[in-house]
Amino acid sequence: MAKKNHQVQKKKLLGRQLTPWLILVAVLFVAGLVIATWQTGKDPEEAIPVVDVPPSADREVLLYFSSADGQTLLAEPRQIAGCELDEDCMTSTLQALIAGPAGDMVPILPPRTTLRGLTVDGSLVQVDFSRELIDAHPGGTQSELLTVYGLADTLTVNFPHLRQVQILVEGAPVTTLKGHVDLRRPVYPDFSFVEEGTAPIGSMNRLPAGGTE
C-alpha cells in the first residue's frame, strides 16, 4: 500500500514539473499560428513603378539677328527645346527667331509675326508666315536684306541638309517684302551679311546673295 501511494505521489510531482513546459509549448504554438495567419493575410507590398525618362531633346542653335546699327547680322547661341524631330526643331528655332534676341541685337522679323507652318521637300524648306511679316516690316533695303538672309542663314546653318528657303505669306508665294529683295524664287543662304569673323566656315560662306552653288 505504501509503495502504491509513493508511485501516485511521484506521478503527481512529475505532472507538476511538466505542466509549465506544456503551457510554454502551447503558447509558442499558438503564437506561431497567429504570426503565420497575419503574414498570410498581409497585403503584398506594391512594387515601385519604374518610368523610363527619355533623354533631353534640347539642342543649341544659332539665331541671326541684326546689329544695333542695322548693317550686319550677328549670331546668338540659343538652347532650343522640342528637337526630337527635325521639323519640330525648325519650328521651335523659327519661333525663337521671331521672339527676338536676348541681348542688345535687333530682331529681323516683326515681333507680331506668327509662324503658320513649314514644309520640307528635300533641300528646300517653305516657311509660311502671317501677313504681319509684310505689314509690320520697317522697310528699307538693308533691313529687308537682313530679314531675308538672316532667316535663310539661321535655317541652313542649323539644318545643313537645307539649301534653299522659300518665304510664303498666308500660304502663298510673295514677290517681295517691301520691294527690295526678289522672293519669286527660293533664297539661298548668304553669310556675307554676317559680321566678319562670326560666319560659319565652309562652302556656304562663299555663296553670293540669292545665288546658287
Backbone as JSON, one array per atom type, in Angstrom:
{
  "sequence": "MAKKNHQVQKKKLLGRQLTPWLILVAVLFVAGLVIATWQTGKDPEEAIPVVDVPPSADREVLLYFSSADGQTLLAEPRQIAGCELDEDCMTSTLQALIAGPAGDMVPILPPRTTLRGLTVDGSLVQVDFSRELIDAHPGGTQSELLTVYGLADTLTVNFPHLRQVQILVEGAPVTTLKGHVDLRRPVYPDFSFVEEGTAPIGSMNRLPAGGTE",
  "N": [[0.82, -1.21, 0.0], [1.9, 1.23, 0.81], [3.84, 1.47, -1.09], [2.33, 1.86, -3.35], [1.13, 4.32, -2.84], [3.38, 5.94, -2.93], [4.09, 5.77, -5.6], [1.93, 7.12, -6.79], [2.22, 9.69, -5.73], [4.64, 10.34, -6.93], [3.93, 10.44, -9.63], [2.19, 12.62, -9.55], [3.99, 14.67, -8.89], [5.69, 14.65, -11.1], [3.87, 15.4, -13.01], [3.32, 18.02, -12.18], [5.78, 19.18, -12.74], [5.99, 18.99, -15.54], [3.91, 20.49, -16.47], [4.35, 23.44, -16.65], [6.11, 23.5, -18.88], [4.57, 22.35, -20.88], [2.58, 24.26, -21.08], [4.12, 26.45, -21.99], [4.99, 25.47, -24.46], [2.54, 25.25, -25.73], [1.72, 27.92, -25.78], [3.72, 29.03, -27.41], [3.17, 27.66, -29.75], [0.59, 28.55, -30.42], [1.17, 31.25, -30.76], [2.83, 31.11, -32.96], [1.0, 30.23, -34.89], [-0.67, 32.49, -35.01], [1.09, 34.47, -35.98], [1.76, 33.37, -38.46], [-0.74, 33.37, -39.69], [-1.24, 36.14, -39.8], [0.82, 37.05, -41.48], [0.12, 35.72, -43.8], [-2.31, 36.88, -44.48], [-1.56, 39.48, -44.94], [-1.35, 42.32, -47.02], [0.49, 42.26, -50.06], [3.5, 44.1, -50.57], [3.39, 46.97, -52.62], [4.9, 47.14, -55.78], [7.39, 49.47, -56.71], [6.8, 51.57, -59.35], [8.7, 51.69, -62.37], [9.77, 54.22, -64.35], [10.65, 55.02, -67.57], [12.58, 57.68, -68.42], [12.76, 59.77, -71.1], [15.71, 60.85, -72.9], [16.9, 64.23, -72.75], [15.78, 66.48, -75.26], [16.85, 68.84, -75.96], [18.6, 71.36, -77.84], [21.39, 73.17, -79.03], [21.29, 76.07, -80.95], [22.07, 78.44, -83.6], [21.02, 81.72, -83.84], [20.29, 84.32, -86.06], [20.48, 87.75, -85.78], [19.93, 91.29, -86.25], [22.57, 93.71, -86.14], [23.02, 96.47, -83.82], [23.27, 98.82, -85.29], [22.01, 98.16, -87.6], [23.3, 97.12, -89.84], [24.65, 94.69, -90.18], [24.57, 91.08, -89.69], [24.38, 89.28, -86.65], [25.35, 86.49, -84.68], [23.52, 84.61, -82.29], [23.8, 82.28, -79.77], [21.45, 79.8, -78.81], [19.51, 77.81, -76.61], [17.38, 75.32, -77.56], [14.28, 73.77, -77.06], [12.36, 70.73, -77.62], [13.31, 69.14, -79.8], [13.12, 66.59, -80.86], [12.32, 65.73, -83.39], [13.34, 66.82, -86.65], [11.73, 68.72, -88.06], [10.08, 69.71, -86.05], [12.0, 70.88, -84.49], [12.94, 72.85, -86.23], [10.67, 74.47, -86.32], [10.55, 75.35, -83.62], [12.95, 76.75, -83.57], [12.5, 78.83, -85.42], [10.4, 80.12, -84.15], [11.73, 81.07, -81.92], [13.41, 82.83, -83.24], [11.56, 84.72, -84.15], [10.7, 85.68, -81.69], [12.82, 87.22, -80.9], [16.06, 88.71, -79.99], [18.09, 87.94, -77.05], [19.94, 89.66, -76.11], [21.54, 92.77, -76.91], [20.99, 93.01, -79.57], [19.03, 93.45, -82.63], [15.73, 92.52, -83.6], [15.05, 90.56, -86.58], [12.72, 89.92, -87.7], [9.37, 91.09, -87.71], [7.93, 91.49, -84.49], [5.2, 90.86, -84.15], [4.68, 88.98, -85.99], [3.56, 85.73, -86.92], [4.29, 82.25, -87.06], [2.98, 80.2, -89.43], [3.37, 77.69, -90.4], [5.53, 75.11, -91.76], [7.16, 73.46, -94.51], [9.1, 70.79, -95.63], [10.94, 69.82, -98.4], [13.05, 67.8, -99.6], [16.0, 69.5, -100.08], [14.83, 71.91, -99.86], [13.02, 74.27, -97.98], [9.87, 75.46, -97.23], [8.57, 78.28, -95.75], [5.92, 79.46, -93.97], [4.46, 82.48, -93.17], [2.53, 84.8, -91.17], [0.52, 87.65, -92.21], [1.64, 89.85, -91.02], [4.38, 89.81, -91.38], [4.92, 91.27, -93.66], [3.28, 93.58, -93.41], [4.06, 94.75, -90.95], [6.71, 95.17, -91.29], [9.66, 97.19, -91.16], [10.78, 98.17, -93.51], [13.09, 99.41, -96.09], [16.19, 98.95, -97.76], [18.52, 97.6, -96.63], [17.47, 96.6, -94.24], [15.51, 94.85, -95.18], [17.1, 93.02, -96.58], [18.56, 91.92, -94.43], [16.52, 90.66, -93.04], [15.63, 88.67, -94.86], [18.01, 87.17, -95.42], [18.96, 86.67, -92.9], [17.02, 84.96, -91.96], [17.28, 82.82, -93.85], [19.96, 82.09, -93.4], [19.88, 81.31, -90.7], [18.25, 79.0, -90.77], [19.67, 77.27, -92.54], [22.25, 77.03, -91.43], [21.82, 75.68, -89.1], [20.49, 73.42, -89.87], [21.9, 71.58, -91.91], [21.16, 70.06, -94.15], [19.33, 71.52, -95.47], [19.1, 73.79, -98.18], [17.85, 75.78, -99.56], [15.45, 78.39, -99.11], [12.09, 79.16, -99.15], [9.92, 81.84, -98.91], [6.7, 82.2, -97.72], [3.57, 83.91, -97.45], [0.71, 83.92, -95.62], [0.2, 81.45, -96.76], [0.77, 81.7, -99.46], [3.09, 82.26, -102.22], [5.32, 85.11, -102.32], [6.31, 88.11, -104.0], [8.04, 89.99, -103.03], [9.11, 91.61, -99.95], [9.19, 94.37, -99.18], [9.76, 95.48, -101.58], [12.49, 95.38, -102.2], [14.01, 92.99, -102.2], [14.04, 90.24, -104.29], [11.74, 87.74, -104.14], [10.61, 85.78, -105.66], [11.72, 83.42, -106.35], [13.16, 80.59, -104.57], [15.36, 81.34, -101.81], [18.86, 81.3, -101.36], [21.29, 80.65, -98.77], [23.32, 83.32, -97.46], [26.16, 84.28, -96.18], [27.64, 86.52, -96.25], [26.54, 88.74, -95.16], [26.85, 88.44, -92.51], [28.57, 89.53, -89.63], [32.06, 90.04, -89.92], [34.22, 87.38, -89.13], [32.46, 85.95, -87.62], [30.95, 84.32, -89.2], [30.0, 81.03, -90.35], [32.42, 78.51, -91.16], [33.09, 77.25, -94.35], [31.6, 75.98, -97.45], [29.16, 77.3, -97.66], [29.57, 79.87, -96.85], [30.61, 81.12, -99.02], [28.66, 81.55, -100.83], [26.97, 83.68, -103.08], [24.7, 86.48, -102.65], [21.48, 85.32, -102.89], [22.35, 83.55, -104.8], [23.5, 80.53, -106.53], [24.92, 77.29, -105.83]],
  "CA": [[0.0, 0.0, 0.0], [2.83, 2.38, 0.88], [4.52, 1.56, -2.38], [1.38, 2.39, -4.31], [1.0, 5.75, -2.56], [4.62, 6.58, -3.39], [4.03, 5.9, -7.06], [0.93, 8.16, -7.09], [2.84, 10.99, -5.43], [5.69, 10.57, -7.93], [3.28, 10.85, -10.87], [1.69, 13.98, -9.37], [5.14, 15.57, -8.93], [6.14, 14.71, -12.5], [2.87, 16.18, -13.74], [3.51, 19.43, -11.87], [7.02, 19.63, -13.41], [5.78, 19.06, -16.98], [2.84, 21.44, -16.81], [4.85, 24.73, -17.21], [6.7, 23.31, -20.22], [3.48, 22.12, -21.81], [1.93, 25.56, -21.29], [5.02, 27.25, -22.82], [4.94, 24.93, -25.82], [1.23, 25.6, -26.29], [1.73, 29.36, -26.06], [4.55, 29.24, -28.59], [2.47, 27.11, -30.91], [-0.49, 29.47, -30.76], [1.78, 32.48, -31.27], [3.29, 30.81, -34.31], [-0.17, 30.22, -35.77], [-1.14, 33.86, -35.18], [2.04, 35.17, -36.86], [1.63, 32.81, -39.81], [-2.01, 33.86, -40.25], [-1.09, 37.58, -40.08], [1.66, 37.2, -42.67], [-0.61, 35.22, -44.96], [-3.36, 37.83, -44.82], [-0.99, 40.81, -45.17], [-1.28, 42.72, -48.42], [1.87, 42.35, -50.56], [3.98, 45.45, -50.82], [3.28, 47.38, -54.01], [6.18, 47.39, -56.44], [7.58, 50.84, -57.15], [6.86, 51.57, -60.82], [9.9, 52.25, -62.98], [9.39, 55.0, -65.53], [11.77, 55.39, -68.43], [12.56, 59.09, -68.76], [13.51, 59.94, -72.35], [16.77, 61.84, -72.81], [16.51, 65.59, -73.14], [15.88, 66.74, -76.69], [17.31, 70.21, -76.16], [19.66, 71.49, -78.84], [21.88, 74.55, -79.17], [21.25, 76.56, -82.32], [22.49, 79.83, -83.81], [19.99, 82.6, -84.38], [20.9, 85.53, -86.62], [19.75, 89.0, -85.56], [20.6, 92.48, -86.78], [23.37, 94.53, -85.23], [22.29, 97.66, -83.37], [23.28, 99.85, -86.34], [21.2, 97.7, -88.72], [24.13, 96.91, -91.03], [25.16, 93.31, -90.3], [23.93, 90.03, -88.9], [25.16, 88.74, -85.55], [24.82, 85.19, -84.23], [23.27, 84.43, -80.86], [23.5, 80.88, -79.44], [20.22, 79.65, -78.03], [19.13, 76.44, -76.32], [16.02, 75.12, -78.06], [13.64, 72.52, -76.63], [11.46, 70.12, -78.6], [14.07, 68.82, -81.02], [13.13, 65.14, -81.17], [12.22, 65.63, -84.84], [13.92, 67.99, -87.3], [10.74, 69.75, -88.4], [9.67, 70.33, -84.79], [13.12, 71.72, -84.07], [12.91, 74.03, -87.11], [9.57, 75.31, -85.85], [10.98, 75.99, -82.37], [14.03, 77.68, -83.9], [11.89, 80.0, -86.05], [9.63, 80.83, -83.13], [12.71, 81.81, -81.13], [13.87, 83.93, -84.09], [10.5, 85.74, -84.12], [10.66, 86.25, -80.33], [13.84, 88.25, -80.83], [17.31, 88.42, -79.27], [18.14, 88.09, -75.6], [20.89, 90.73, -75.82], [21.34, 94.12, -77.44], [20.76, 92.99, -81.01], [17.72, 93.9, -83.1], [15.02, 91.45, -84.31], [15.0, 90.68, -88.04], [11.32, 89.66, -88.07], [8.45, 91.86, -86.86], [7.5, 90.68, -83.34], [3.8, 90.43, -84.26], [4.6, 87.9, -86.99], [3.38, 84.37, -86.42], [4.67, 81.18, -87.98], [1.79, 79.42, -89.75], [3.78, 76.32, -90.68], [6.66, 74.94, -92.69], [7.18, 72.2, -95.26], [10.43, 70.44, -96.14], [10.95, 68.97, -99.6], [14.48, 67.62, -99.92], [16.84, 70.57, -99.54], [14.04, 73.13, -99.86], [12.03, 74.44, -96.92], [8.91, 76.55, -97.41], [8.18, 78.8, -94.45], [4.69, 80.24, -94.14], [4.27, 83.47, -92.11], [1.31, 85.62, -91.2], [0.6, 88.89, -93.0], [2.44, 90.86, -90.31], [5.75, 89.83, -91.88], [4.99, 92.36, -94.63], [2.61, 94.79, -92.94], [4.76, 95.35, -89.83], [8.14, 95.29, -91.58], [10.03, 98.61, -91.21], [11.19, 98.58, -94.85], [14.48, 99.8, -96.28], [16.94, 97.9, -98.46], [19.35, 96.8, -95.73], [16.6, 95.9, -93.29], [14.88, 93.73, -95.88], [18.15, 92.04, -96.84], [18.89, 91.21, -93.18], [15.39, 89.78, -92.74], [15.61, 87.52, -95.76], [19.18, 86.32, -95.3], [19.03, 86.21, -91.52], [16.14, 83.79, -91.92], [17.89, 81.74, -94.62], [21.19, 81.66, -92.72], [19.52, 80.62, -89.46], [17.77, 77.65, -91.07], [20.66, 76.41, -93.2], [23.41, 76.76, -90.59], [21.42, 74.72, -88.06], [19.99, 72.2, -90.53], [22.74, 71.61, -93.12], [20.56, 69.42, -95.34], [18.55, 72.55, -96.15], [19.95, 74.65, -99.02], [17.03, 76.86, -100.11], [14.32, 78.78, -98.28], [11.06, 79.92, -99.85], [9.07, 82.56, -97.97], [5.28, 82.32, -98.05], [2.77, 84.74, -96.55], [-0.66, 83.42, -95.64], [0.13, 80.27, -97.62], [1.03, 81.99, -100.88], [4.39, 82.87, -102.5], [5.33, 86.57, -102.44], [7.36, 88.59, -104.9], [8.98, 90.78, -102.23], [8.53, 92.1, -98.7], [8.99, 95.81, -99.3], [10.2, 95.95, -102.88], [13.94, 95.44, -102.35], [14.59, 91.66, -102.42], [13.18, 89.41, -105.14], [11.43, 86.48, -103.47], [9.84, 84.92, -106.55], [12.39, 82.12, -106.34], [13.72, 80.3, -103.25], [16.57, 82.07, -101.45], [19.99, 80.54, -100.84], [21.93, 81.38, -97.67], [24.41, 84.23, -97.82], [26.79, 84.68, -94.92], [28.41, 87.76, -96.4], [25.9, 89.75, -94.32], [27.23, 88.19, -91.12], [29.75, 90.29, -89.23], [33.31, 89.34, -90.2], [34.77, 86.6, -88.02], [31.41, 85.17, -86.94], [30.26, 83.46, -90.17], [30.48, 79.64, -90.32], [33.45, 78.18, -92.14], [32.62, 76.22, -95.28], [31.18, 76.43, -98.76], [28.01, 78.18, -97.58], [30.05, 81.23, -96.65], [31.04, 81.68, -100.3], [27.5, 81.72, -101.7], [26.55, 85.07, -103.26], [23.31, 86.74, -102.25], [20.48, 84.77, -103.81], [22.98, 82.77, -105.86], [23.46, 79.08, -106.44], [26.22, 76.68, -105.54]],
  "C": [[0.85, 1.24, 0.0], [3.53, 2.58, -0.45], [3.62, 2.18, -3.42], [1.2, 3.89, -4.14], [2.22, 6.52, -3.05], [4.6, 6.79, -4.89], [3.06, 7.0, -7.47], [1.53, 9.54, -6.88], [3.91, 11.35, -6.47], [5.1, 11.05, -9.24], [2.77, 12.27, -10.77], [2.83, 15.0, -9.47], [5.64, 15.74, -10.35], [5.17, 15.55, -13.33], [3.04, 17.66, -13.49], [4.76, 19.98, -12.55], [6.82, 19.82, -14.91], [4.8, 20.14, -17.39], [3.37, 22.77, -17.34], [5.42, 24.58, -18.61], [5.62, 23.1, -21.28], [2.77, 23.43, -22.13], [2.78, 26.43, -22.22], [4.98, 26.78, -24.27], [3.63, 25.32, -26.49], [1.18, 27.08, -26.68], [2.54, 29.65, -27.32], [3.87, 28.75, -29.86], [1.37, 28.06, -31.38], [0.07, 30.76, -31.35], [2.27, 32.28, -32.7], [2.15, 30.81, -35.31], [-0.67, 31.65, -36.06], [-0.24, 34.62, -36.15], [1.89, 34.69, -38.29], [0.36, 33.31, -40.48], [-1.9, 35.33, -40.64], [-0.26, 37.82, -41.33], [0.94, 36.76, -43.93], [-1.66, 36.23, -45.42], [-2.84, 39.21, -45.14], [-0.93, 41.12, -46.66], [0.16, 42.8, -48.88], [2.25, 43.79, -50.84], [3.89, 45.77, -52.31], [4.66, 47.66, -54.59], [6.24, 48.84, -56.9], [7.7, 50.85, -58.66], [8.14, 52.24, -61.32], [9.5, 52.94, -64.27], [10.65, 55.37, -66.3], [11.63, 56.85, -68.83], [13.38, 59.29, -70.03], [14.59, 61.0, -72.19], [16.29, 63.2, -73.29], [16.74, 65.8, -74.63], [16.24, 68.2, -76.95], [18.47, 70.24, -77.15], [20.1, 72.95, -78.92], [21.88, 74.93, -80.65], [21.81, 77.98, -82.38], [21.34, 80.6, -84.44], [20.66, 83.87, -84.87], [19.96, 86.73, -86.44], [20.57, 90.16, -86.13], [21.46, 93.14, -85.7], [22.59, 95.79, -84.87], [22.24, 98.75, -84.43], [22.53, 99.41, -87.59], [21.98, 97.38, -89.98], [24.56, 95.46, -91.23], [24.3, 92.36, -89.49], [24.9, 89.55, -87.82], [24.51, 87.45, -85.07], [24.64, 85.18, -82.72], [22.98, 82.95, -80.6], [22.24, 80.82, -78.57], [19.94, 78.17, -77.81], [17.66, 76.27, -76.67], [15.5, 73.77, -77.58], [12.77, 71.97, -77.77], [12.14, 69.76, -79.89], [14.16, 67.32, -81.27], [13.11, 64.91, -82.68], [12.72, 66.93, -85.47], [12.9, 69.09, -87.54], [10.21, 70.45, -87.15], [10.75, 71.3, -84.31], [13.2, 72.99, -84.94], [11.83, 75.01, -86.65], [9.96, 76.06, -84.59], [12.05, 77.04, -82.63], [13.45, 78.97, -84.51], [11.05, 80.8, -85.05], [10.56, 81.63, -82.22], [13.25, 83.0, -81.92], [12.85, 85.07, -84.09], [10.47, 86.44, -82.76], [11.74, 87.31, -80.12], [15.03, 87.87, -79.97], [17.18, 88.59, -77.76], [19.03, 89.26, -75.21], [20.51, 92.05, -76.45], [21.11, 94.17, -78.95], [19.32, 93.37, -81.35], [17.03, 92.75, -83.84], [15.05, 91.66, -85.82], [13.6, 90.41, -88.57], [10.42, 90.5, -87.16], [7.89, 91.0, -85.73], [6.07, 90.17, -83.42], [3.61, 89.3, -85.28], [4.36, 86.57, -86.3], [3.78, 83.37, -87.51], [3.46, 80.29, -88.19], [2.13, 77.96, -90.03], [5.0, 76.29, -91.58], [6.58, 73.56, -93.33], [8.57, 71.99, -95.82], [10.29, 69.49, -97.31], [12.4, 68.85, -100.06], [15.31, 68.71, -99.26], [16.11, 71.91, -99.48], [13.08, 73.15, -98.67], [11.16, 75.66, -97.26], [8.42, 76.99, -96.03], [7.02, 79.76, -94.64], [4.48, 81.15, -92.92], [2.91, 84.15, -92.24], [1.57, 86.92, -91.94], [1.47, 89.96, -92.34], [3.89, 90.9, -90.77], [5.94, 90.98, -92.86], [4.46, 93.67, -94.02], [3.4, 95.51, -91.85], [6.26, 95.51, -90.07], [8.51, 96.77, -91.72], [10.44, 99.1, -92.59], [12.64, 99.03, -94.89], [15.27, 98.63, -96.85], [17.71, 97.01, -97.5], [18.51, 96.01, -94.75], [15.94, 94.68, -93.93], [15.89, 92.63, -96.19], [18.47, 91.24, -95.57], [17.75, 90.29, -92.76], [15.46, 88.51, -93.56], [16.8, 86.6, -95.51], [19.45, 85.9, -93.85], [18.18, 84.98, -91.32], [16.78, 82.59, -92.63], [19.14, 81.2, -93.93], [20.88, 80.87, -91.46], [19.09, 79.18, -89.75], [18.88, 76.76, -91.62], [21.89, 76.12, -92.33], [23.08, 75.72, -89.52], [20.94, 73.39, -88.63], [20.67, 72.1, -91.89], [22.14, 70.94, -94.34], [19.65, 70.4, -96.08], [19.48, 73.47, -96.94], [19.19, 75.84, -99.59], [15.84, 77.12, -99.19], [13.34, 79.59, -99.13], [10.12, 80.53, -98.82], [7.66, 82.65, -98.53], [4.62, 83.25, -97.04], [1.31, 84.34, -96.72], [-0.83, 82.29, -96.66], [0.46, 80.48, -99.08], [2.43, 82.57, -101.07], [4.25, 84.39, -102.62], [6.46, 86.98, -103.37], [8.44, 89.35, -104.13], [8.31, 91.14, -100.91], [8.18, 93.58, -98.82], [9.57, 96.37, -100.6], [11.7, 95.95, -103.11], [14.61, 94.09, -102.62], [13.59, 90.81, -103.18], [12.98, 88.04, -104.48], [10.61, 85.54, -104.35], [10.44, 83.53, -106.65], [12.93, 81.87, -104.93], [15.07, 81.01, -103.04], [17.63, 81.1, -100.93], [20.61, 81.32, -99.68], [23.05, 82.27, -98.19], [25.01, 84.79, -96.53], [27.68, 85.91, -95.07], [27.79, 88.9, -95.58], [26.26, 89.6, -92.85], [28.52, 88.92, -90.81], [31.01, 89.45, -89.37], [33.84, 88.65, -88.94], [33.73, 85.76, -87.3], [30.64, 84.27, -87.9], [30.82, 82.05, -90.08], [31.5, 79.4, -91.43], [32.91, 77.1, -93.07], [32.12, 76.84, -96.56], [30.01, 77.4, -98.69], [28.44, 79.64, -97.46], [30.42, 81.89, -97.97], [29.86, 81.9, -101.25], [27.16, 83.21, -101.86], [25.11, 85.26, -102.85], [22.36, 86.22, -103.32], [21.08, 83.9, -104.89], [22.85, 81.29, -105.65], [24.85, 78.57, -106.18], [27.01, 76.51, -106.85]]
}
